[in-house]
Structures are given as C-alpha cells and as structure tokens.
Amino acid sequence: MLHLARALLVISLAVVSTSAAAQSRGADDLRGHVSRTPAWLPRGVFLGTQLNNGAVVPNVRVQWELTLFQDRKDAWIAILEGGVGWAASLPDTALENFYLPVSSYYEHTVQVGFGYRNHLPGKAHWGFQVTGGPTFYGAHFTTQPPDRRTAGTVQGRFQIGYQLERDVGLGVALGYSEPFGLKNRSFARDFVGGVNIGFFADWR
C-alpha cells in the first residue's frame, strides 16, 4: 500500500511538473517576439534601385520600427524611415522633345506610416508597409540653373525572405512611390518616385 501511495505521489508530481512547463511555454508563446534592439535604434534597412523615366537611382533607406501589436508570429508596426539616393544613370534629356541635358539628380525622403511583419524563427519572412512624407529632390543641367524642389510621396513596399534566426530576416523587396504636389515648372519632376527594387534586412 505504501509503495502504491509513493507511486501515485511520483505520478502526480510528474503531471503537475509537465502541466506547469506547458503553461510556461504557452505564456511564452502569448508574449511573442521581443526585440533585442531598443526602439530608438534602427531596426531595418533597405538597399535598392529606383527606376523612373530613364533615371536609375540607387538608394538606401533606414527604418525605425515601433511595435503596435504583436503575437507569436505576426506584428503590426509603426514606421519612421529616412533615405537618400543619387542617380547612377540618367536619360539624354530631362524633357521629352526638348534639348535639356541633365548631369546629376538626387532624391532624399523622410517617411512615416505602418507595416505588417510575419516573423517566424527559422522560416519564411514576409511583410509589407505603406508610408508617406516629404521628398527632397534636385537636378543639375548643362543649359539651365539647378532645379531643387520638395514634393510629397506615398510609398508601398512588399518584402519576402528568410528568417536566419530569432531577430534577423533577409530577402528581396519591391516598392513603388507615387509623388504628389509636383510643380509644373520643375524640370526634374519626371524622375521623382517610381519602381524601387532591392534587398532588405529586418532585425526588429
């Protein structure tokens, strides 16, 4: 009888221990992903090339990301993004049917918005974002004074890749930027925005 009581005690302790461990794992799952990077540091970067009306503009974008909602694998985030870009290739003229050679072009931007991230350790990573903000652009010409302007842009970007470890995702991204508020007298207006394709890293 004593042996039976001891056996029941051991089994009960094992069941309680297993249940506690399961509850602990469940609590961890509910807590979800916790970033090891403070929110005041960048948590993402995009290296891309923008294409628009013959202009090829390599650019880099740095992201600060603040989590709005997080569960075990999904997250909605607020985004602050800043980026710079300079043209590597330009068309022969800035205006079709006019002789207006362009020697240089730049496009810098600051964007705010929101995004979604599907963040699974050791598995596929994907997400998207929508942002908007001012874009500062300018160009130099051989026959006209420099053209320096500010316009607004709305941008969307989709990314897909692989989760290398708990905090790092790498892959490819495709985006599109639509400008608004362009001045009619701006000679460089046709180069603003366009398709942007490149690579991303996300360590949120």
LUMRO-137364 format. One record per residue (C-alpha): x, y, z; residue in one letter; residue number from 1. Coordinates in steps of 0.2 Angstrom, whole numbers. Layout:
N
[atom [X, Y, Z], A, NUM];
...
END
This chain:
204
[atom [0, 0, 0], M, 1];
[atom [14, 12, 4], L, 2];
[atom [23, 8, -12], H, 3];
[atom [6, 12, -21], L, 4];
[atom [5, 29, -12], A, 5];
[atom [23, 33, -17], R, 6];
[atom [20, 29, -35], A, 7];
[atom [4, 39, -35], L, 8];
[atom [14, 54, -27], L, 9];
[atom [28, 52, -41], V, 10];
[atom [15, 52, -55], I, 11];
[atom [6, 67, -48], S, 12];
[atom [22, 77, -46], L, 13];
[atom [26, 72, -64], A, 14];
[atom [9, 78, -70], V, 15];
[atom [10, 94, -61], V, 16];
[atom [28, 97, -67], S, 17];
[atom [23, 94, -85], T, 18];
[atom [7, 105, -84], S, 19];
[atom [17, 119, -77], A, 20];
[atom [30, 118, -91], A, 21];
[atom [16, 118, -104], A, 22];
[atom [8, 133, -96], Q, 23];
[atom [25, 142, -96], S, 24];
[atom [28, 138, -114], R, 25];
[atom [10, 144, -118], G, 26];
[atom [14, 160, -109], A, 27];
[atom [30, 162, -119], D, 28];
[atom [20, 160, -135], D, 29];
[atom [7, 173, -129], L, 30];
[atom [21, 185, -125], R, 31];
[atom [28, 183, -143], G, 32];
[atom [43, 190, -150], H, 33];
[atom [53, 203, -140], V, 34];
[atom [66, 213, -150], S, 35];
[atom [83, 214, -143], R, 36];
[atom [86, 231, -152], T, 37];
[atom [80, 246, -142], P, 38];
[atom [66, 256, -151], A, 39];
[atom [77, 271, -153], W, 40];
[atom [89, 262, -164], L, 41];
[atom [86, 257, -182], P, 42];
[atom [78, 240, -184], R, 43];
[atom [78, 238, -203], G, 44];
[atom [87, 244, -219], V, 45];
[atom [83, 243, -237], F, 46];
[atom [96, 244, -251], L, 47];
[atom [88, 247, -268], G, 48];
[atom [87, 255, -285], T, 49];
[atom [73, 266, -291], Q, 50];
[atom [68, 267, -309], L, 51];
[atom [58, 281, -317], N, 52];
[atom [58, 288, -335], N, 53];
[atom [76, 283, -339], G, 54];
[atom [83, 288, -322], A, 55];
[atom [92, 274, -312], V, 56];
[atom [94, 280, -294], V, 57];
[atom [102, 268, -281], P, 58];
[atom [96, 272, -263], N, 59];
[atom [97, 267, -245], V, 60];
[atom [83, 268, -233], R, 61];
[atom [85, 266, -214], V, 62];
[atom [70, 261, -203], Q, 63];
[atom [65, 264, -185], W, 64];
[atom [51, 252, -180], E, 65];
[atom [39, 253, -165], L, 66];
[atom [28, 238, -162], T, 67];
[atom [9, 242, -161], L, 68];
[atom [3, 224, -159], F, 69];
[atom [12, 208, -158], Q, 70];
[atom [8, 189, -156], D, 71];
[atom [18, 174, -158], R, 72];
[atom [22, 176, -177], K, 73];
[atom [13, 192, -183], D, 74];
[atom [16, 211, -179], A, 75];
[atom [9, 227, -184], W, 76];
[atom [22, 241, -183], I, 77];
[atom [23, 260, -184], A, 78];
[atom [37, 265, -196], I, 79];
[atom [49, 280, -197], L, 80];
[atom [60, 279, -212], E, 81];
[atom [74, 290, -219], G, 82];
[atom [83, 288, -235], G, 83];
[atom [95, 296, -248], V, 84];
[atom [98, 292, -266], G, 85];
[atom [109, 298, -281], W, 86];
[atom [107, 294, -299], A, 87];
[atom [119, 282, -307], A, 88];
[atom [112, 284, -324], S, 89];
[atom [101, 297, -332], L, 90];
[atom [92, 300, -349], P, 91];
[atom [100, 312, -363], D, 92];
[atom [86, 325, -359], T, 93];
[atom [75, 329, -344], A, 94];
[atom [60, 334, -355], L, 95];
[atom [55, 323, -370], E, 96];
[atom [56, 333, -387], N, 97];
[atom [67, 346, -379], F, 98];
[atom [86, 348, -378], Y, 99];
[atom [89, 348, -359], L, 100];
[atom [104, 338, -354], P, 101];
[atom [104, 333, -335], V, 102];
[atom [121, 330, -327], S, 103];
[atom [115, 324, -309], S, 104];
[atom [100, 320, -299], Y, 105];
[atom [97, 317, -281], Y, 106];
[atom [81, 311, -271], E, 107];
[atom [80, 311, -252], H, 108];
[atom [65, 307, -241], T, 109];
[atom [58, 305, -224], V, 110];
[atom [43, 294, -222], Q, 111];
[atom [31, 289, -208], V, 112];
[atom [17, 275, -209], G, 113];
[atom [13, 257, -204], F, 114];
[atom [18, 240, -209], G, 115];
[atom [15, 221, -206], Y, 116];
[atom [28, 208, -202], R, 117];
[atom [26, 189, -202], N, 118];
[atom [41, 185, -191], H, 119];
[atom [44, 166, -188], L, 120];
[atom [61, 160, -182], P, 121];
[atom [70, 148, -195], G, 122];
[atom [56, 150, -208], K, 123];
[atom [50, 162, -221], A, 124];
[atom [48, 180, -218], H, 125];
[atom [37, 192, -227], W, 126];
[atom [28, 209, -224], G, 127];
[atom [23, 225, -232], F, 128];
[atom [22, 243, -227], Q, 129];
[atom [13, 260, -233], V, 130];
[atom [21, 276, -229], T, 131];
[atom [20, 294, -234], G, 132];
[atom [30, 310, -232], G, 133];
[atom [41, 324, -240], P, 134];
[atom [54, 320, -254], T, 135];
[atom [68, 332, -257], F, 136];
[atom [74, 331, -275], Y, 137];
[atom [85, 341, -287], G, 138];
[atom [95, 341, -303], A, 139];
[atom [109, 350, -312], H, 140];
[atom [108, 354, -331], F, 141];
[atom [120, 360, -344], T, 142];
[atom [108, 373, -351], T, 143];
[atom [98, 378, -336], Q, 144];
[atom [100, 383, -317], P, 145];
[atom [99, 369, -304], P, 146];
[atom [81, 363, -300], D, 147];
[atom [79, 360, -281], R, 148];
[atom [61, 356, -275], R, 149];
[atom [51, 347, -262], T, 150];
[atom [36, 336, -265], A, 151];
[atom [26, 323, -256], G, 152];
[atom [26, 305, -259], T, 153];
[atom [16, 290, -254], V, 154];
[atom [26, 273, -254], Q, 155];
[atom [21, 255, -253], G, 156];
[atom [34, 241, -252], R, 157];
[atom [32, 222, -251], F, 158];
[atom [46, 211, -244], Q, 159];
[atom [49, 192, -244], I, 160];
[atom [64, 182, -237], G, 161];
[atom [70, 170, -224], Y, 162];
[atom [72, 171, -206], Q, 163];
[atom [90, 167, -201], L, 164];
[atom [87, 167, -183], E, 165];
[atom [75, 174, -170], R, 166];
[atom [79, 193, -174], D, 167];
[atom [86, 194, -192], V, 168];
[atom [76, 192, -208], G, 169];
[atom [84, 195, -225], L, 170];
[atom [77, 195, -243], G, 171];
[atom [71, 205, -258], V, 172];
[atom [59, 219, -258], A, 173];
[atom [48, 228, -272], L, 174];
[atom [41, 245, -269], G, 175];
[atom [33, 259, -278], Y, 176];
[atom [32, 278, -274], S, 177];
[atom [19, 290, -281], E, 178];
[atom [23, 308, -280], P, 179];
[atom [11, 322, -277], F, 180];
[atom [12, 341, -276], G, 181];
[atom [25, 342, -290], L, 182];
[atom [27, 359, -298], K, 183];
[atom [24, 361, -317], N, 184];
[atom [39, 372, -319], R, 185];
[atom [50, 358, -311], S, 186];
[atom [62, 351, -325], F, 187];
[atom [66, 336, -314], A, 188];
[atom [48, 331, -309], R, 189];
[atom [48, 316, -321], D, 190];
[atom [62, 307, -311], F, 191];
[atom [53, 308, -294], V, 192];
[atom [46, 291, -287], G, 193];
[atom [44, 276, -297], G, 194];
[atom [48, 257, -295], V, 195];
[atom [60, 253, -282], N, 196];
[atom [68, 235, -281], I, 197];
[atom [82, 229, -269], G, 198];
[atom [86, 220, -253], F, 199];
[atom [81, 222, -235], F, 200];
[atom [87, 217, -218], A, 201];
[atom [75, 217, -203], D, 202];
[atom [81, 214, -186], W, 203];
[atom [65, 220, -176], R, 204];
END
